[in-house]
Amino acid sequence: MGSMQEARTINLTMDLCLRIGEMLLSSGAGAADVTATMQSVARHLGLRNPVIDVTFTSLSMGYSISSEEAPLALFRQVVQRDIDYEDLTSVDGLVRDVLDDEVDLMEARAVIARIASSGHHRRRWLVTAGYGVMCAGVALMLGGNAAVMAVATTAAVLIDRLQLVMSRRRLPFFYQQIAGAAVATLLAVGAAALEGSVDPSQAITANIIMLLSGIGFMGALQDCLTGYYVTGGARMIEALLATSGIIAGVSGGLAVADIAGVSIGRLEPGSTSLIGLSLMALGAAVSAAAFAFSAYSPKRVMLPIALIAGAAMVISQVVETSGFGRTWSVGLAAFFIGLVSFSVSTMVRVPPLVIVVSAIVPMLPGLSIYRGLSLLGDDGDSAGGILALVTAASVAIALAAGVILGEYVAQPLRREARRLERRLSGPRLVGPFRARTNR
């Protein structure tokens, strides 16, 4: 009887770990983070050295009580992947509670079931409005006027509604990206034909960045860097397909514009004067916070994300104008984001992923993609178009690599701060010098 009870407890523990891992993986967490979280929970609840395997679409966990008994093995399929930072934050909080012994096994199972089955307090139309504000912020960052911001906002609302309908009909994400990019391009072309003050290139670029924000570049590169090549390769293929959908939709819309005789033009970066840089920082802050809002992030994290994104945009522009080029500038800005987000996430009690993904959204390579497609449309500059698309890929890699390197540097600095605290003695001017923990 005792052996049966032990097997039942082990089974429930493994099921809890798999449910936690499933929600983390489906929300964009890297395979290394998912594996480490599952191992921490399993070890804390009494399972030593479980066998955990994480791939792009499934999770498995095995445990052997002894060499004389048959091992236990459980599996779960990841059937849905979506950016949902409310669930991600809730699961992260549950894991902390389990490790702090604030909830036991059965309470944790009840909490994870409630998180998985409950909806959101934020209404869906507010999410759509958030995407509209996000594209307006990107348009402002690109130097667009009020008309451009209005077109970008309208297109964002239409794209979100269209993709929502398509997802409910279970159409693949690739086709959703094609449809969204085509809607953005055709709407911008139509607005340019009716109103001469609308720069369609700015509106299209703003909506390209919106479409890019839903692609998991961060998790894909993190899996590749941490040795999870199967999961990283699958995520990379998904990201490439989604990006290809954007390229197909935009190029189709540009072909329609060419047939209709509407001049699109090529977007050049805005002024980096003090006033221009201030507007770029403001646009970046607005777009990053709006994306976080649309991804169901907690309200307490909006202001820190806006401040970090604005500062990162200033760093990127200053470095680029100093002669380092686009790739190095966004890489250093992403390093700054990864470095500060580790500490900020502790203060606002969210996973660092929530901050870093939202803060890099304004620097996604929508401009390079649009420029590449425009140049490819010119008969004499195909080489320039290919170069621009290659630049877009290098910017995406630089963003992800910079953020991950910042996280690697931030963690040992945090440990050294705790060691310094233990060595300090004597009077302290204001309160105890105490490094905050993840608890």
Phi, psi and chi 1 to 4 in degrees:
 res  aa     phi    psi   chi1   chi2   chi3   chi4
   1 MET       -  -42.3 -173.0   66.4  178.6      -
   2 GLY   -63.1  -37.8      -      -      -      -
   3 SER   -65.6  -38.7  178.1      -      -      -
   4 MET   -64.2  -41.6  -67.7  178.8   59.2      -
   5 GLN   -65.3  -38.8 -176.5   65.8   26.2      -
   6 GLU   -65.1  -42.8 -177.8 -177.2    6.6      -
   7 ALA   -63.3  -37.7      -      -      -      -
   8 ARG   -64.4  -43.5  177.3  177.7 -179.7  -86.4
   9 THR   -63.9  -42.1  -58.5      -      -      -
  10 ILE   -62.4  -42.6  -67.3  173.2      -      -
  11 ASN   -62.0  -43.2 -174.7   76.3      -      -
  12 LEU   -65.9  -37.7  -66.9  176.1      -      -
  13 THR   -65.7  -45.2  -58.7      -      -      -
  14 MET   -63.4  -39.3  -67.4  169.8   60.9      -
  15 ASP   -63.9  -40.3 -177.6   68.0      -      -
  16 LEU   -61.9  -46.2  171.0   65.2      -      -
  17 CYS   -60.5  -41.5  -65.9      -      -      -
  18 LEU   -67.1  -38.4  -74.2  171.2      -      -
  19 ARG   -66.8  -40.0  -71.5  177.0 -177.4  -87.4
  20 ILE   -62.6  -47.2  -70.9  173.7      -      -
  21 GLY   -62.3  -38.7      -      -      -      -
  22 GLU   -61.7  -44.6  177.7 -168.2    6.9      -
  23 MET   -69.1  -37.1  -63.5 -158.3   68.8      -
  24 LEU   -66.6  -45.1  -67.0  177.6      -      -
  25 LEU   -66.6  -40.7 -170.8   65.1      -      -
  26 SER   -70.0  -20.2   64.0      -      -      -
  27 SER   -92.5    3.6  -61.8      -      -      -
  28 GLY   107.1    2.0      -      -      -      -
  29 ALA   -68.9  149.6      -      -      -      -
  30 GLY   -72.5  155.8      -      -      -      -
  31 ALA   -62.0  -35.8      -      -      -      -
  32 ALA   -64.6  -42.2      -      -      -      -
  33 ASP   -66.1  -40.2  -67.4  -19.9      -      -
  34 VAL   -63.8  -45.9  172.9      -      -      -
  35 THR   -62.5  -45.4  -57.5      -      -      -
  36 ALA   -63.8  -39.5      -      -      -      -
  37 THR   -64.7  -45.8  -58.8      -      -      -
  38 MET   -61.9  -41.2  -67.8  173.4   63.1      -
  39 GLN   -64.9  -39.2  -72.7  176.7  -22.0      -
  40 SER   -64.2  -45.4  -62.8      -      -      -
  41 VAL   -65.3  -44.7  173.1      -      -      -
  42 ALA   -61.8  -44.1      -      -      -      -
  43 ARG   -65.3  -40.1 -177.1  176.2 -178.3   83.4
  44 HIS   -65.9  -30.5 -171.5   79.9      -      -
  45 LEU   -92.6    9.0  -66.5  177.3      -      -
  46 GLY   108.1    0.3      -      -      -      -
  47 LEU   -97.3  114.7  -58.2 -172.3      -      -
  48 ARG   -94.5  128.9  -61.7  -67.5 -175.4  -92.7
  49 ASN    55.7   54.8  -58.7  -40.2      -      -
  50 PRO   -72.3  156.4   28.7  -34.5      -      -
  51 VAL   -95.4  116.8  177.4      -      -      -
  52 ILE  -121.7  132.4  -62.6  172.4      -      -
  53 ASP  -130.9  126.4 -175.7   44.2      -      -
  54 VAL  -120.5  124.1  176.3      -      -      -
  55 THR  -122.1 -175.5   64.4      -      -      -
  56 PHE   -67.1  -32.5 -173.2   51.7      -      -
  57 THR  -119.0   -1.6   56.9      -      -      -
  58 SER  -153.0  158.5   65.5      -      -      -
  59 LEU  -131.6  143.3  -57.8   95.7      -      -
  60 SER  -135.9  151.9   63.3      -      -      -
  61 MET  -146.9  129.2 -173.6  171.5 -178.0      -
  62 GLY  -126.6  151.2      -      -      -      -
  63 TYR  -152.4  137.3 -176.8   74.0      -      -
  64 SER  -113.8  121.1  178.1      -      -      -
  65 ILE   -67.7  -45.6  -58.5  174.9      -      -
  66 SER  -157.1  168.4   68.4      -      -      -
  67 SER   -71.3  -13.2   57.7      -      -      -
  68 GLU   -92.7   -9.8  -61.4  177.7   -5.9      -
  69 GLU  -116.5  152.6  -60.7 -174.2   34.6      -
  70 ALA   -66.3  137.3      -      -      -      -
  71 PRO   -71.0  157.1   26.0  -33.4      -      -
  72 LEU   -99.8  142.8  -61.8  174.7      -      -
  73 ALA  -143.9  133.6      -      -      -      -
  74 LEU  -129.1  152.0  -65.6  179.4      -      -
  75 PHE  -135.0  150.3  -57.7   86.5      -      -
  76 ARG  -140.8  141.9  -76.5 -165.6   74.6   86.7
  77 GLN   -97.4  140.1  -66.5  -69.7  -36.0      -
  78 VAL   -96.0  100.5 -179.3      -      -      -
  79 VAL   -94.5  -15.5  -64.0      -      -      -
  80 GLN  -140.5  133.0 -177.2  177.7    0.5      -
  81 ARG  -124.7  124.6  -70.2 -178.6  -64.4  -85.4
  82 ASP  -153.7  151.8 -165.4   12.6      -      -
  83 ILE   -79.6  108.2  -62.2  177.9      -      -
  84 ASP  -140.7   92.0 -169.6  -24.9      -      -
  85 TYR   -82.5  -12.3  -69.0  151.1      -      -
  86 GLU   -70.7  -47.9 -178.8  179.4   -1.9      -
  87 ASP   -65.2  -39.4  -73.4   -9.8      -      -
  88 LEU   -60.7  -43.5 -176.7   68.2      -      -
  89 THR   -67.0  -39.6  -57.6      -      -      -
  90 SER   -64.8  -42.8  -61.2      -      -      -
  91 VAL   -66.9  -39.9  173.9      -      -      -
  92 ASP   -60.8  -41.6 -176.2   71.2      -      -
  93 GLY   -65.1  -38.0      -      -      -      -
  94 LEU   -63.0  -43.0  172.2   62.0      -      -
  95 VAL   -60.9  -41.5  170.9      -      -      -
  96 ARG   -62.8  -41.1  -65.7  168.8 -170.1  -94.5
  97 ASP   -64.3  -39.0  -70.0  -18.4      -      -
  98 VAL   -64.4  -45.3  170.1      -      -      -
  99 LEU   -69.7  -23.2  -60.9 -178.9      -      -
 100 ASP   -91.7    5.8  -68.4  -18.9      -      -
 101 ASP    61.1   29.5  -69.3  -40.2      -      -
 102 GLU   -86.7  -19.6  -64.7 -178.0    7.7      -
 103 VAL  -134.7  148.7  -63.3      -      -      -
 104 ASP   -96.5 -172.5   58.8   17.8      -      -
 105 LEU   -60.9  -49.8  172.5   61.1      -      -
 106 MET   -67.9  -37.5  -58.9  -49.1  -65.2      -
 107 GLU   -65.4  -40.2  -69.8  173.5  -25.0      -
 108 ALA   -64.1  -38.4      -      -      -      -
 109 ARG   -64.0  -38.6  -72.8  177.4   53.3   81.2
 110 ALA   -66.5  -39.7      -      -      -      -
 111 VAL   -67.1  -45.0  171.4      -      -      -
 112 ILE   -66.2  -33.7 -164.6   69.1      -      -
 113 ALA   -67.1  -38.8      -      -      -      -
 114 ARG   -67.9  -40.1 -176.1  168.1   62.5 -108.4
 115 ILE   -62.9  -42.6  -66.6  172.4      -      -
 116 ALA   -70.2  -30.1      -      -      -      -
 117 SER   -98.0  -20.6   60.8      -      -      -
 118 SER   -85.5  153.6   61.1      -      -      -
 119 GLY   -87.1 -156.7      -      -      -      -
 120 HIS  -110.6  148.0  -62.1  -74.7      -      -
 121 HIS   -74.2  -25.9  -61.8  -66.4      -      -
 122 ARG   -82.2  123.9 -166.0  166.7  -61.7  161.6
 123 ARG   -68.5  152.1  -64.6 -175.7 -179.4  -85.5
 124 ARG   -66.3  -33.1 -171.4   59.4 -178.3   77.5
 125 TRP   -68.3  -25.9   66.6  -92.3      -      -
 126 LEU   -69.3  -33.6  -73.7  174.4      -      -
 127 VAL   -64.0  -43.8  171.9      -      -      -
 128 THR   -60.5  -44.1  -59.2      -      -      -
 129 ALA   -62.4  -35.6      -      -      -      -
 130 GLY   -62.3  -40.5      -      -      -      -
 131 TYR   -65.0  -35.0  -79.9  120.3      -      -
 132 GLY   -63.1  -44.6      -      -      -      -
 133 VAL   -64.6  -37.8  173.8      -      -      -
 134 MET   -59.8  -47.1  169.3 -170.6  165.0      -
 135 CYS   -68.8  -32.3  -73.5      -      -      -
 136 ALA   -63.2  -40.5      -      -      -      -
 137 GLY   -64.0  -40.5      -      -      -      -
 138 VAL   -65.2  -41.3  175.1      -      -      -
 139 ALA   -61.4  -40.7      -      -      -      -
 140 LEU   -63.0  -41.5  175.5   63.2      -      -
 141 MET   -61.5  -33.3 -176.4 -177.4   71.9      -
 142 LEU   -83.6   -2.2  -63.6  172.6      -      -
 143 GLY    91.2   17.3      -      -      -      -
 144 GLY   -75.1  154.0      -      -      -      -
 145 ASN   -87.6 -172.9   55.7   23.3      -      -
 146 ALA   -63.1  -37.1      -      -      -      -
 147 ALA   -64.8  -42.5      -      -      -      -
 148 VAL   -63.4  -42.6  172.0      -      -      -
 149 MET   -62.4  -39.0  -66.3  170.1   64.1      -
 150 ALA   -65.9  -42.3      -      -      -      -
 151 VAL   -65.1  -44.3  171.6      -      -      -
 152 ALA   -63.1  -39.5      -      -      -      -
 153 THR   -65.6  -46.4  -59.8      -      -      -
 154 THR   -60.3  -44.5  -56.3      -      -      -
 155 ALA   -62.6  -40.0      -      -      -      -
 156 ALA   -61.6  -42.6      -      -      -      -
 157 VAL   -63.2  -45.5  170.8      -      -      -
 158 LEU   -64.6  -40.8  -67.0  177.0      -      -
 159 ILE   -62.8  -45.9  -68.9  170.1      -      -
 160 ASP   -63.5  -43.2 -177.3   64.4      -      -
 161 ARG   -65.5  -42.2  -69.8  -75.4  105.0 -178.2
 162 LEU   -63.7  -46.6  175.8   61.0      -      -
 163 GLN   -66.1  -31.4  -70.4 -170.1  -26.9      -
 164 LEU   -64.7  -43.9 -175.3   61.7      -      -
 165 VAL   -64.3  -42.2  171.8      -      -      -
 166 MET   -66.4  -38.0  -65.5  177.7   71.0      -
 167 SER   -67.6  -35.3   65.3      -      -      -
 168 ARG   -67.3  -26.0  -72.2  173.3  176.9  171.4
 169 ARG   -89.6    7.7  -65.4 -179.0  178.9  -86.6
 170 ARG    62.5   32.8  -60.5 -175.7 -177.7  -81.6
 171 LEU   -78.0  141.0  -72.4  172.3      -      -
 172 PRO   -58.8  153.9  -25.3   34.4      -      -
 173 PHE   -62.0  -29.8 -169.8   53.9      -      -
 174 PHE   -57.5  -46.5  174.1   74.8      -      -
 175 TYR   -70.5  -31.9  -60.6  109.2      -      -
 176 GLN   -63.6  -39.5  -63.9  178.6   34.6      -
 177 GLN   -66.8  -40.6  -65.8  -71.3   84.6      -
 178 ILE   -60.6  -47.0  -67.5  177.6      -      -
 179 ALA   -63.8  -43.1      -      -      -      -
 180 GLY   -63.6  -44.6      -      -      -      -
 181 ALA   -66.5  -37.7      -      -      -      -
 182 ALA   -65.7  -42.9      -      -      -      -
 183 VAL   -60.3  -46.0  166.3      -      -      -
 184 ALA   -60.5  -44.1      -      -      -      -
 185 THR   -69.1  -46.4  -53.2      -      -      -
 186 LEU   -65.7  -38.5  -67.0  175.4      -      -
 187 LEU   -65.6  -41.9 -174.4   61.5      -      -
 188 ALA   -65.5  -39.4      -      -      -      -
 189 VAL   -63.8  -45.0  168.3      -      -      -
 190 GLY   -62.1  -41.4      -      -      -      -
 191 ALA   -65.3  -37.7      -      -      -      -
 192 ALA   -67.7  -34.9      -      -      -      -
 193 ALA   -69.6  -31.8      -      -      -      -
 194 LEU   -89.2  -32.5  -64.3  174.9      -      -
 195 GLU  -131.5  115.6  175.2   58.3   48.9      -
 196 GLY   -68.4  -18.1      -      -      -      -
 197 SER   -81.7   -4.6   64.1      -      -      -
 198 VAL   -89.2  123.0  173.6      -      -      -
 199 ASP   -91.6  103.1 -175.5  -13.3      -      -
 200 PRO   -63.2  -29.3   22.4  -32.0      -      -
 201 SER   -62.5  -37.1   63.4      -      -      -
 202 GLN   -68.9  -42.1  -67.5  174.5  -27.0      -
 203 ALA   -65.2  -42.4      -      -      -      -
 204 ILE   -63.4  -43.9  -65.6  171.0      -      -
 205 THR   -61.4  -40.0  -56.4      -      -      -
 206 ALA   -60.9  -41.6      -      -      -      -
 207 ASN   -75.9  -28.0  -67.8  122.6      -      -
 208 ILE   -62.0  -42.6  -71.0  176.4      -      -
 209 ILE   -63.4  -37.3  -69.7  178.3      -      -
 210 MET   -60.2  -44.8  170.6 -167.1  168.7      -
 211 LEU   -67.7  -36.6  -65.8  168.9      -      -
 212 LEU   -67.1  -28.1  -72.5  172.9      -      -
 213 SER   -64.8  -20.4   66.2      -      -      -
 214 GLY   -89.6    4.4      -      -      -      -
 215 ILE   -98.2  134.9  -59.1  175.6      -      -
 216 GLY   -86.5   61.4      -      -      -      -
 217 PHE   -61.6  -39.3  -69.2  109.9      -      -
 218 MET   -62.2  -51.5 -171.0   67.0   59.7      -
 219 GLY   -64.4  -35.1      -      -      -      -
 220 ALA   -63.5  -49.3      -      -      -      -
 221 LEU   -70.7  -35.1 -170.9   60.5      -      -
 222 GLN   -61.5  -42.2 -177.6 -175.7   11.1      -
 223 ASP   -63.7  -39.2  -72.3  -17.2      -      -
 224 CYS   -67.1  -40.7  -68.0      -      -      -
 225 LEU   -70.8  -27.6  -68.8  176.2      -      -
 226 THR   -97.2    7.6   52.2      -      -      -
 227 GLY    94.5    2.6      -      -      -      -
 228 TYR   -93.7   75.5  -70.8   82.2      -      -
 229 TYR   -73.3  -31.9  -60.5  112.2      -      -
 230 VAL   -65.8  -50.8  173.8      -      -      -
 231 THR   -66.1  -41.7  -54.0      -      -      -
 232 GLY   -62.9  -41.6      -      -      -      -
 233 GLY   -63.9  -41.7      -      -      -      -
 234 ALA   -63.9  -42.4      -      -      -      -
 235 ARG   -66.7  -36.7  -80.5 -178.7  160.8  170.9
 236 MET   -65.6  -40.8 -163.0   66.5   72.7      -
 237 ILE   -63.4  -41.6  -68.4  173.7      -      -
 238 GLU   -61.5  -43.1 -176.8 -172.8   51.4      -
 239 ALA   -64.6  -40.8      -      -      -      -
 240 LEU   -65.4  -40.0  -69.3  175.5      -      -
 241 LEU   -64.2  -43.5  -83.8  175.8      -      -
 242 ALA   -63.7  -41.6      -      -      -      -
 243 THR   -65.8  -37.8  -53.6      -      -      -
 244 SER   -62.8  -35.1  -60.5      -      -      -
 245 GLY   -62.8  -40.5      -      -      -      -
 246 ILE   -62.7  -46.3  -63.1  173.6      -      -
 247 ILE   -61.1  -41.7  -66.4  173.3      -      -
 248 ALA   -64.6  -44.2      -      -      -      -
 249 GLY   -64.9  -43.7      -      -      -      -
 250 VAL   -67.2  -43.9  172.6      -      -      -
 251 SER   -63.7  -36.5   60.6      -      -      -
 252 GLY   -64.4  -42.4      -      -      -      -
 253 GLY   -64.9  -38.9      -      -      -      -
 254 LEU   -66.1  -33.5  -66.8  177.5      -      -
 255 ALA   -65.7  -40.2      -      -      -      -
 256 VAL   -62.5  -41.4  171.6      -      -      -
 257 ALA   -63.0  -39.1      -      -      -      -
 258 ASP   -65.9  -40.5 -175.6   58.6      -      -
 259 ILE   -65.2  -39.1  -66.4  172.9      -      -
 260 ALA   -77.1   -9.1      -      -      -      -
 261 GLY    79.1   21.5      -      -      -      -
 262 VAL   -90.9  128.0  179.2      -      -      -
 263 SER   -82.5  123.0  177.2      -      -      -
 264 ILE   -93.3  -47.2  -63.3  -64.9      -      -
 265 GLY    79.6  170.2      -      -      -      -
 266 ARG  -114.1  136.5  -69.2 -164.2  -66.2  -90.6
 267 LEU   -81.8  130.1  176.3   62.7      -      -
 268 GLU  -107.2  147.7  -63.3  -62.9  -27.2      -
 269 PRO   -56.4  146.3  -21.4   31.0      -      -
 270 GLY   -73.2  178.1      -      -      -      -
 271 SER   -65.7  144.0  170.9      -      -      -
 272 THR  -107.1   27.0   53.3      -      -      -
 273 SER   -67.7  175.8   63.4      -      -      -
 274 LEU   -60.4  -43.9 -176.8   59.5      -      -
 275 ILE   -67.7  -44.4  -63.5  177.3      -      -
 276 GLY   -62.7  -40.8      -      -      -      -
 277 LEU   -65.8  -37.0 -171.2   57.9      -      -
 278 SER   -64.2  -42.2  -60.5      -      -      -
 279 LEU   -66.6  -38.1  -71.7  178.1      -      -
 280 MET   -63.5  -42.5  -67.5 -177.1   71.9      -
 281 ALA   -64.8  -40.5      -      -      -      -
 282 LEU   -65.0  -44.9  176.4   60.9      -      -
 283 GLY   -61.9  -40.9      -      -      -      -
 284 ALA   -63.4  -42.4      -      -      -      -
 285 ALA   -63.3  -44.5      -      -      -      -
 286 VAL   -64.4  -46.2  170.3      -      -      -
 287 SER   -66.2  -39.9   59.5      -      -      -
 288 ALA   -66.1  -45.1      -      -      -      -
 289 ALA   -65.2  -38.8      -      -      -      -
 290 ALA   -66.5  -38.9      -      -      -      -
 291 PHE   -62.9  -44.5  170.2   79.6      -      -
 292 ALA   -59.1  -40.0      -      -      -      -
 293 PHE   -62.8  -44.1  178.5   86.1      -      -
 294 SER   -70.2  -21.9  -62.8      -      -      -
 295 ALA   -90.2   15.8      -      -      -      -
 296 TYR    63.4   30.6  -60.5  103.3      -      -
 297 SER   -69.8  151.0  -58.7      -      -      -
 298 PRO   -60.8  148.8  -22.1   32.6      -      -
 299 LYS   -63.9  -29.4  -66.8 -179.7 -179.7  178.3
 300 ARG   -66.1  -14.3   62.2 -179.3  178.9  -88.3
 301 VAL   -98.8   -5.6   78.6      -      -      -
 302 MET   -62.8  -49.9  -56.9  -61.7  174.9      -
 303 LEU   -63.8  -46.8 -179.2   58.5      -      -
 304 PRO   -58.4  -39.2  -25.2   34.4      -      -
 305 ILE   -63.5  -44.0  -74.1  175.1      -      -
 306 ALA   -60.6  -44.3      -      -      -      -
 307 LEU   -65.5  -42.8  -64.9  175.3      -      -
 308 ILE   -66.1  -42.6  -67.6  172.9      -      -
 309 ALA   -64.9  -41.5      -      -      -      -
 310 GLY   -63.3  -43.7      -      -      -      -
 311 ALA   -65.4  -39.7      -      -      -      -
 312 ALA   -64.2  -37.7      -      -      -      -
 313 MET   -64.7  -40.2  179.8   55.6   64.0      -
 314 VAL   -61.7  -44.9  171.4      -      -      -
 315 ILE   -60.3  -45.0  -67.3  172.5      -      -
 316 SER   -60.9  -45.7  173.8      -      -      -
 317 GLN   -70.0  -39.3  -67.9  -57.7  -51.4      -
 318 VAL   -64.5  -43.5  169.8      -      -      -
 319 VAL   -66.3  -40.8  172.8      -      -      -
 320 GLU   -66.2  -42.7 -175.0  172.9    2.8      -
 321 THR   -69.9  -15.6   54.3      -      -      -
 322 SER   -79.9   -5.7  -61.1      -      -      -
 323 GLY   105.1   11.5      -      -      -      -
 324 PHE   -86.7  -15.1  -78.8   87.9      -      -
 325 GLY    91.3  165.2      -      -      -      -
 326 ARG   -65.8  -43.8  178.1   65.9  176.3  162.8
 327 THR   -64.9  -47.9  -57.2      -      -      -
 328 TRP   -66.4  -34.6  -86.4  102.5      -      -
 329 SER   -66.4  -45.8   64.3      -      -      -
 330 VAL   -72.3  -30.3  -62.8      -      -      -
 331 GLY   -64.0  -43.5      -      -      -      -
 332 LEU   -68.2  -37.5  -68.7  173.7      -      -
 333 ALA   -64.4  -40.2      -      -      -      -
 334 ALA   -66.1  -36.7      -      -      -      -
 335 PHE   -60.1  -41.8  175.4   78.5      -      -
 336 PHE   -60.9  -42.9  163.6   77.6      -      -
 337 ILE   -61.3  -47.9  -68.1  173.1      -      -
 338 GLY   -63.4  -34.7      -      -      -      -
 339 LEU   -68.0  -44.9 -169.7   64.3      -      -
 340 VAL   -85.6  -25.0  -58.7      -      -      -
 341 SER   -68.7  -26.0   63.7      -      -      -
 342 PHE   -62.9  -44.3 -172.3   77.2      -      -
 343 SER   -76.2  -40.1  -61.7      -      -      -
 344 VAL   -64.1  -38.8  173.1      -      -      -
 345 SER   -62.2  -32.7   64.7      -      -      -
 346 THR   -67.7  -40.0  -57.5      -      -      -
 347 MET   -68.4  -36.2  -67.3 -173.3  -74.4      -
 348 VAL   -99.1    2.8  -65.4      -      -      -
 349 ARG    60.0   52.5  -55.9 -174.5  -51.4  -79.2
 350 VAL  -136.2  158.7  -62.1      -      -      -
 351 PRO   -65.2  146.2  -19.6   31.2      -      -
 352 PRO   -56.9  -28.3  -24.8   33.6      -      -
 353 LEU   -57.3  -36.5 -176.2   69.1      -      -
 354 VAL   -60.5  -40.2  175.7      -      -      -
 355 ILE   -78.1  -46.3  -63.3  176.5      -      -
 356 VAL   -68.6  -41.2  -61.1      -      -      -
 357 VAL   -66.1  -42.0  172.8      -      -      -
 358 SER   -67.0  -39.9  -58.8      -      -      -
 359 ALA   -72.2  -25.4      -      -      -      -
 360 ILE   -88.2   -7.3   67.8  170.2      -      -
 361 VAL   -54.7  -45.1  161.1      -      -      -
 362 PRO   -62.7  -20.0  -22.0   33.7      -      -
 363 MET   -98.4    6.3  -67.1 -176.8  -69.9      -
 364 LEU   -61.8  149.0  -70.4  172.7      -      -
 365 PRO   -81.1   49.0   29.8  -36.0      -      -
 366 GLY   -64.9  -37.7      -      -      -      -
 367 LEU   -63.2  -43.7  175.0   59.8      -      -
 368 SER   -66.3  -38.7  -63.4      -      -      -
 369 ILE   -64.3  -46.0  -70.4  176.2      -      -
 370 TYR   -63.6  -43.4  174.0   76.9      -      -
 371 ARG   -63.0  -40.2 -178.2  179.5  -66.1  159.9
 372 GLY   -62.0  -43.0      -      -      -      -
 373 LEU   -66.7  -37.4  -66.0  176.5      -      -
 374 SER   -64.5  -42.8  -60.9      -      -      -
 375 LEU   -68.8  -36.1  -68.4  172.4      -      -
 376 LEU   -65.1  -26.9  -73.9  174.3      -      -
 377 GLY   -72.4  -19.7      -      -      -      -
 378 ASP   -82.5  133.2  -67.0  -17.0      -      -
 379 ASP   -63.2  -30.5  -65.6  -26.6      -      -
 380 GLY  -101.0    6.9      -      -      -      -
 381 ASP  -136.7   44.8 -156.5    1.7      -      -
 382 SER   -66.1  -36.0  -62.7      -      -      -
 383 ALA   -62.5  -40.5      -      -      -      -
 384 GLY   -64.6  -36.8      -      -      -      -
 385 GLY   -65.8  -43.2      -      -      -      -
 386 ILE   -63.6  -40.9  -65.4  174.4      -      -
 387 LEU   -61.8  -39.8  179.1   60.6      -      -
 388 ALA   -65.9  -38.6      -      -      -      -
 389 LEU   -68.8  -37.3  -67.3  177.5      -      -
 390 VAL   -64.1  -38.7  171.4      -      -      -
 391 THR   -61.3  -39.5  -59.3      -      -      -
 392 ALA   -60.0  -43.5      -      -      -      -
 393 ALA   -64.1  -41.9      -      -      -      -
 394 SER   -66.7  -34.9   66.1      -      -      -
 395 VAL   -65.2  -43.6  167.0      -      -      -
 396 ALA   -60.7  -43.0      -      -      -      -
 397 ILE   -66.3  -40.9  -65.5  173.4      -      -
 398 ALA   -63.5  -39.0      -      -      -      -
 399 LEU   -62.2  -50.6  -75.3  171.7      -      -
 400 ALA   -66.1  -44.0      -      -      -      -
 401 ALA   -65.8  -39.1      -      -      -      -
 402 GLY   -64.3  -42.8      -      -      -      -
 403 VAL   -64.2  -45.6  164.7      -      -      -
 404 ILE   -64.9  -39.8  -65.7  169.8      -      -
 405 LEU   -63.8  -39.5 -179.9   60.5      -      -
 406 GLY   -60.3  -39.4      -      -      -      -
 407 GLU   -66.3  -39.8  -68.3  -73.6  -21.0      -
 408 TYR   -62.3  -39.5  -86.9  119.3      -      -
 409 VAL   -73.5  -36.8  172.8      -      -      -
 410 ALA   -66.3  -36.9      -      -      -      -
 411 GLN   -66.5  -48.3  -66.5 -179.1   27.4      -
 412 PRO   -65.3  -32.3   17.8  -30.2      -      -
 413 LEU   -61.1  -37.4  -72.5  177.9      -      -
 414 ARG   -64.3  -42.3 -174.6   70.7  171.5  -81.9
 415 ARG   -64.5  -39.6  -71.1 -166.8  -64.6  -92.5
 416 GLU   -65.5  -33.7  -70.3  -58.9  -38.8      -
 417 ALA   -63.5  -38.9      -      -      -      -
 418 ARG   -66.8  -40.3  -66.2 -163.4 -171.7  102.8
 419 ARG   -65.0  -39.3  -67.0  174.0 -176.9  171.8
 420 LEU   -62.2  -39.6  177.0   62.5      -      -
 421 GLU   -60.7  -40.9  175.4 -165.6   -6.0      -
 422 ARG   -68.4  -27.1  -72.5 -166.9  -67.6  -92.3
 423 ARG   -82.6  -23.4  -64.8 -167.1 -170.8  104.2
 424 LEU   -68.9  143.3  -71.7  176.1      -      -
 425 SER  -147.4  166.1   61.2      -      -      -
 426 GLY    98.2 -178.2      -      -      -      -
 427 PRO   -68.6  148.3   26.0  -34.2      -      -
 428 ARG  -123.0  136.4  -58.2 -179.6 -173.9 -179.1
 429 LEU   -68.3  -42.6  -62.7  178.9      -      -
 430 VAL  -134.6  104.8 -178.6      -      -      -
 431 GLY    60.8 -177.9      -      -      -      -
 432 PRO   -77.5  137.8   28.0  -33.2      -      -
 433 PHE   -80.4   98.9  177.0   75.7      -      -
 434 ARG  -130.9  121.0 -169.5  177.3 -169.2   84.9
 435 ALA   -72.9  130.0      -      -      -      -
 436 ARG   -67.8  146.5  -64.8  174.0   64.9   91.6
 437 THR  -105.6  176.2   66.3      -      -      -
 438 ASN   -80.8    2.6  -74.3  -28.4      -      -
 439 ARG   -80.6      -  -65.0 -178.4   60.7  173.9
